[in-house]
Amino acid sequence: MRRRLELLSFGALVAHAVMAQPQWRAAVPRVERSGLHAIVLAPELIGVSRTDLGDLRLMDSLGHIVPFVLQRSSAGPLGPHFVPYTVLRNEVLPKSTVVELERPADRQLDDLHIWIRPVDVEKHVRITGSDDGERWYMVKDDHVVTQGARGDPPHQVLLVDLPRSDYRFFRITLNDSLTDPMQILGVGHFTEEAVPARYTSAIITWEQRDSASTTRLRITSAHPVPVERIVYTVRDTAPFHRAGRLQAPRTEIRRHGRKERTEHSEETIASFTLTSEDHFALELPGTREDTFDLTIDNGDDRPLHFSAVQVFNTERTLLANLEPGMRYSLTSGDAALSPPDFDMAHFADDLPAPVDTLSTGPLELLPQKAKAAPLFDPSHWWIWAIIIALMAGMGLMAVRMLRKEA
């Protein structure tokens, strides 16, 4: 009996091992250099994976698991952002460096930020202005001292204050008679901007259906995709402001005894407002769908004419050290896997910049091994026949033994 239980337990483990296998694979392009690479996960790969992405594995062509770190793009804090002006001339002459630029039409200048390669030197600078690019007038005559550097790659920014001016053109002349010229990379100004989150576009198809009071955009994809952001384009030029809903079809099988009944319904996942003031973008909760509708209430207005619809999810990136000559692929869809625990996760903030960024290829459905049949299946009639025969035999033997004793 114990042997039979051991066999049954082994059979259950075999069946579990067969069932616990990845269902999907996406190839990673060949790498040209050794080092840390960023692999951008396609929305379709994310859509067929678990919500925690704990079933993702990066495999090499030898069948080994490659350690990795997952990152999700997010908006950064406010920081300085360099806005370059249009440089018309950047020339090194025998005794001077001359840079000419055009002022932005929407901005009067009261300073200039000159972006240069690091240098430690004092320079005489003269700034003149012109309305036609031919006659030039004095704006600033001063000395600037350059020292120190910052950033990677290192750079310097010279700040030259000006009296507020609306000249169309400006000329910067640096005196190089006493020192060698310095390399000017650009001229512009800094502004405080937040680093935006990055998004990845899903492969979808869509169609528009209009009725008396609503417009329905049916969006479909070959696989479930995270729906976190929708960007649309309309041909209408008039302002608009309309309520809408994101709805997805649902199918549920209900059983009543031996009878089954399939029920179809539509679930409202999110509500939104479509307005011409929001840059034609919708921020959504991130549900995973392969088919869904954007239902828009038109009221008494005419339907909007949509010309483009795109579905995005926040960019998820996998960082891993890859080697040229090795083929890599990502697998997913194994519900039994626990999330991986790699040493890299503890040093994610100290990783170097990736040497290259790759994108995953299309999804491939992996062949699934047939489920192992259990070693003992009580539904088979012959098993019950054997059990009954054994019980009858044991009963007959007991009767014979009782007769002998009598």
C-alpha positions in Angstrom: 0.0 0.0 0.0 2.8 2.4 0.9 4.5 1.6 -2.5 1.2 2.4 -4.2 1.0 5.8 -2.4 4.5 6.6 -3.3 3.7 5.9 -7.0 0.6 8.1 -6.8 2.6 10.9 -5.2 5.3 10.6 -7.9 2.6 10.6 -10.6 1.1 13.8 -9.2 4.6 15.5 -9.2 5.2 14.4 -12.8 1.8 15.8 -13.8 2.6 19.1 -12.0 6.0 19.3 -13.7 4.5 18.9 -17.1 1.8 21.5 -16.4 4.3 24.0 -15.0 6.0 25.2 -18.2 6.2 28.6 -20.1 3.6 29.1 -22.8 5.1 32.1 -24.7 8.5 33.1 -26.0 9.8 36.4 -27.5 13.2 36.5 -29.2 15.8 39.2 -28.3 17.8 40.6 -31.2 21.5 39.7 -31.5 23.8 41.9 -29.5 27.0 43.5 -31.0 28.8 44.4 -27.7 29.3 42.8 -24.4 27.8 44.6 -21.4 24.6 45.8 -19.8 21.6 46.0 -22.3 18.2 47.4 -21.9 15.4 45.2 -23.3 12.1 47.1 -23.8 9.2 44.6 -23.1 6.5 44.7 -25.8 3.0 45.3 -24.5 1.9 41.9 -25.9 4.5 40.1 -23.8 3.4 42.0 -20.7 -0.2 41.2 -21.4 0.3 37.4 -21.5 2.5 37.5 -18.3 1.4 37.6 -14.7 0.6 41.1 -13.3 3.8 40.9 -11.1 5.8 39.7 -14.2 7.2 37.1 -11.9 6.9 34.4 -14.6 9.3 36.2 -16.9 12.7 34.5 -17.6 15.6 35.5 -19.8 17.1 32.4 -21.4 20.3 32.1 -23.4 20.8 29.6 -26.2 22.4 27.1 -23.8 19.2 27.0 -21.8 20.6 28.9 -18.8 18.7 31.6 -17.0 20.3 35.0 -17.3 20.0 37.4 -14.2 18.1 40.6 -14.8 16.5 43.6 -13.2 13.1 45.0 -14.1 12.5 48.7 -14.2 9.4 50.8 -14.9 9.6 54.3 -16.4 8.1 57.1 -14.3 8.0 60.9 -14.5 11.0 62.5 -12.9 11.2 65.6 -10.6 11.6 69.1 -12.0 15.1 69.7 -13.2 17.1 72.0 -15.6 16.5 71.4 -19.3 18.6 73.1 -21.9 16.6 74.7 -24.8 18.9 75.5 -27.7 18.5 78.4 -30.0 19.0 78.3 -33.8 22.8 78.8 -34.4 23.4 80.4 -37.8 27.2 80.5 -37.6 29.8 78.9 -35.4 33.3 79.7 -36.8 36.8 79.9 -35.4 38.8 82.7 -37.1 42.5 83.4 -36.7 42.1 85.6 -33.6 38.4 85.2 -32.6 35.5 82.8 -32.4 32.2 84.1 -33.8 28.8 82.6 -33.1 25.6 84.0 -34.6 22.1 83.0 -33.5 18.5 83.9 -34.1 16.3 84.9 -31.2 13.2 82.7 -30.6 10.2 84.6 -31.8 8.3 84.2 -28.5 11.2 85.3 -26.2 13.1 88.5 -25.5 16.6 87.8 -24.3 18.1 89.1 -21.0 20.8 86.4 -20.8 22.6 83.8 -22.9 23.7 80.4 -21.8 26.7 79.3 -23.8 27.4 75.5 -23.8 31.1 74.7 -24.1 33.6 71.9 -23.6 35.3 72.2 -20.2 38.1 74.8 -20.1 39.7 77.0 -17.4 40.4 80.4 -19.0 39.4 84.1 -19.0 38.0 85.4 -22.2 36.9 88.8 -23.5 33.4 88.5 -25.0 31.5 91.1 -27.1 27.8 90.6 -27.9 26.1 92.6 -30.7 22.6 92.6 -32.0 21.0 93.1 -35.4 17.5 93.3 -36.9 18.6 92.4 -40.5 21.8 90.4 -40.1 23.9 93.2 -41.7 24.1 96.2 -39.4 25.2 95.2 -35.9 24.9 97.3 -32.6 26.6 96.9 -29.3 24.7 95.0 -26.6 27.4 93.7 -24.1 31.2 94.0 -23.7 32.6 92.0 -20.8 35.1 89.4 -19.6 34.0 85.9 -18.6 35.9 83.4 -16.5 35.4 79.7 -17.2 36.3 77.0 -14.7 34.9 73.7 -13.4 32.8 71.2 -15.2 29.7 69.1 -14.5 27.6 66.3 -16.0 28.5 63.1 -17.9 29.9 63.8 -20.5 31.4 66.8 -18.7 30.3 70.3 -19.9 30.2 73.9 -18.9 27.6 76.6 -19.3 28.7 80.2 -19.4 26.0 82.6 -18.3 26.2 86.1 -19.8 23.7 88.6 -18.6 22.3 91.1 -21.1 20.1 94.1 -21.0 16.7 92.9 -22.2 16.7 93.1 -25.9 14.4 92.2 -28.9 17.1 92.1 -31.6 16.3 89.3 -34.1 19.9 88.2 -34.4 22.8 88.1 -31.9 26.5 87.8 -32.5 28.9 86.5 -29.8 32.6 87.3 -30.5 35.2 85.7 -28.2 38.7 87.2 -28.3 41.3 84.4 -29.0 44.3 86.7 -29.5 45.9 85.7 -26.1 44.5 82.2 -25.7 43.5 79.3 -27.9 39.8 79.1 -28.9 37.3 77.1 -26.8 34.7 74.8 -28.4 31.2 76.1 -28.3 28.6 73.4 -28.6 25.4 75.5 -28.5 23.7 78.6 -27.2 20.3 78.7 -25.5 18.7 78.9 -22.1 17.8 76.6 -19.2 14.2 75.9 -18.1 12.8 73.8 -15.3 11.0 70.7 -16.7 9.9 67.4 -15.3 11.3 64.3 -17.1 8.2 62.7 -18.7 7.5 59.0 -18.4 8.2 56.8 -21.4 5.5 54.7 -23.1 5.4 51.7 -25.4 2.9 51.4 -28.2 0.8 48.3 -28.7 -0.1 46.7 -32.0 -3.9 47.2 -32.4 -6.7 47.6 -34.9 -9.7 49.8 -34.4 -13.0 50.8 -36.0 -15.6 53.5 -35.4 -19.3 52.9 -35.2 -21.7 55.8 -34.8 -25.3 55.7 -33.6 -27.9 58.4 -32.8 -26.3 59.5 -29.6 -23.0 57.6 -29.1 -19.8 56.8 -30.8 -18.2 53.4 -30.2 -14.5 52.8 -30.9 -13.9 49.0 -31.0 -10.2 48.3 -30.3 -8.7 44.8 -30.7 -5.3 43.2 -30.4 -4.0 39.7 -31.1 -3.1 39.4 -27.4 -4.1 41.1 -24.1 -2.2 44.4 -23.7 -2.0 46.8 -20.8 -4.3 49.8 -21.5 -2.7 52.7 -19.6 -2.8 55.5 -22.1 -4.7 56.2 -25.3 -3.7 58.9 -27.7 -6.2 59.8 -30.4 -6.5 62.2 -33.3 -9.7 63.8 -34.6 -10.3 65.7 -37.8 -12.7 68.1 -36.2 -11.4 71.6 -35.5 -14.2 72.8 -33.2 -13.7 72.5 -29.4 -15.4 69.5 -27.8 -16.1 68.2 -24.3 -17.8 64.8 -24.0 -18.1 62.0 -21.4 -17.0 58.5 -22.2 -16.5 55.0 -20.8 -14.0 52.2 -21.3 -16.0 48.9 -21.6 -14.8 45.3 -22.2 -16.8 42.2 -23.1 -17.0 39.5 -20.5 -18.1 35.8 -20.8 -19.2 33.7 -17.9 -20.2 30.0 -17.9 -22.9 29.2 -15.4 -23.8 25.6 -14.4 -27.1 24.3 -13.2 -26.7 20.7 -12.5 -25.4 19.1 -15.7 -26.5 22.0 -17.8 -24.2 24.9 -18.8 -25.2 28.3 -19.9 -22.9 30.9 -21.4 -23.7 34.5 -20.4 -22.3 37.5 -22.2 -22.0 40.9 -20.5 -20.1 44.2 -20.8 -18.1 45.6 -17.9 -17.4 49.3 -17.5 -13.8 49.6 -16.3 -13.3 53.3 -16.3 -15.0 56.6 -17.1 -13.3 59.6 -18.7 -13.9 63.0 -20.3 -12.9 63.6 -23.9 -11.9 67.2 -24.3 -9.9 69.2 -26.9 -8.0 70.9 -24.0 -6.3 67.7 -22.8 -3.9 67.2 -25.7 -6.0 64.3 -27.1 -4.7 61.8 -24.5 -6.5 59.6 -21.9 -4.9 58.3 -18.8 -6.5 54.9 -17.8 -6.1 52.4 -14.9 -4.0 49.8 -16.8 -6.5 46.9 -17.4 -5.3 44.2 -19.7 -7.6 43.6 -22.6 -7.5 42.2 -26.1 -10.9 43.7 -27.0 -12.5 46.7 -25.6 -14.7 49.7 -26.5 -14.4 53.4 -26.0 -18.0 54.5 -25.8 -18.5 58.3 -26.2 -21.7 60.1 -25.4 -22.4 62.7 -28.2 -25.5 64.2 -26.7 -27.0 66.5 -29.3 -23.7 67.1 -31.1 -22.5 65.3 -34.2 -20.1 62.4 -33.8 -16.4 63.2 -33.7 -14.4 62.0 -36.7 -11.4 60.0 -35.4 -8.5 59.5 -37.7 -6.0 57.7 -35.4 -6.1 55.8 -32.1 -3.0 54.4 -30.3 -2.8 52.3 -27.1 0.2 52.7 -24.8 1.6 51.2 -21.6 4.2 52.6 -19.3 7.6 51.4 -20.6 8.9 48.3 -18.7 12.6 47.6 -19.3 14.7 44.5 -18.4 18.4 45.2 -17.7 20.8 42.3 -18.2 24.4 41.6 -19.1 24.5 40.1 -22.6 27.3 38.6 -24.7 27.7 38.7 -28.5 27.5 35.3 -30.2 24.8 34.1 -27.7 21.1 34.1 -28.6 18.6 35.2 -26.0 14.8 34.9 -25.6 12.2 35.8 -23.0 9.7 33.2 -21.8 6.5 33.8 -19.9 3.2 32.2 -19.0 4.2 29.7 -16.3 1.7 30.3 -13.5 3.7 28.0 -11.1 6.9 30.0 -11.1 8.0 32.2 -8.2 9.4 35.7 -8.9 13.1 35.4 -9.5 15.6 36.6 -6.9 18.9 37.8 -8.4 21.8 39.6 -6.8 21.4 42.4 -9.4 18.2 43.6 -7.7 20.3 44.8 -4.8 22.5 46.9 -7.0 20.0 48.3 -9.4 20.8 51.9 -8.5 24.5 51.4 -9.2 24.3 49.8 -12.6 26.1 51.5 -15.5 24.3 53.1 -18.5 23.2 50.4 -21.0 25.5 50.0 -24.0 22.4 49.4 -26.2 18.6 49.3 -26.1 16.8 46.4 -27.7 13.1 45.5 -28.3 11.5 42.1 -28.0 10.3 40.3 -31.1 6.8 39.0 -31.8 5.2 36.4 -29.4 5.6 32.7 -30.2 3.3 30.1 -28.7 5.5 27.3 -27.3 4.5 23.7 -28.0 3.0 22.2 -24.8 3.8 18.7 -23.7 0.8 16.4 -23.2 -0.4 16.2 -19.7 0.8 13.0 -18.1 -2.1 10.6 -17.3 -2.5 9.8 -13.6 -1.2 6.4 -12.5 -4.5 5.8 -10.8 -7.8 7.0 -12.3 -10.9 5.6 -10.5 -13.1 6.6 -13.4 -11.9 3.6 -15.5 -14.3 0.7 -15.3 -11.6 -2.0 -15.4 -10.1 -0.7 -12.2 -13.4 -1.1 -10.4 -13.7 -4.6 -11.9 -10.3 -5.6 -10.5 -11.3 -4.1 -7.1 -14.5 -6.1 -7.0 -12.8 -9.3 -8.1 -10.2 -8.8 -5.3 -12.9 -8.2 -2.7 -14.7 -11.3 -3.9 -11.6 -13.4 -3.8 -10.7 -12.2 -0.3 -14.3 -13.0 0.9 -14.1 -16.6 -0.6 -10.8 -17.2 1.1 -12.3 -16.0 4.5 -15.2 -18.4 4.1 -13.0 -21.4 3.4 -10.8 -20.6 6.4 -13.8 -20.4 8.7 -15.1 -23.8 7.4 -11.7 -25.5 8.1 -11.7 -24.1 11.7 -15.2 -25.5 12.2 
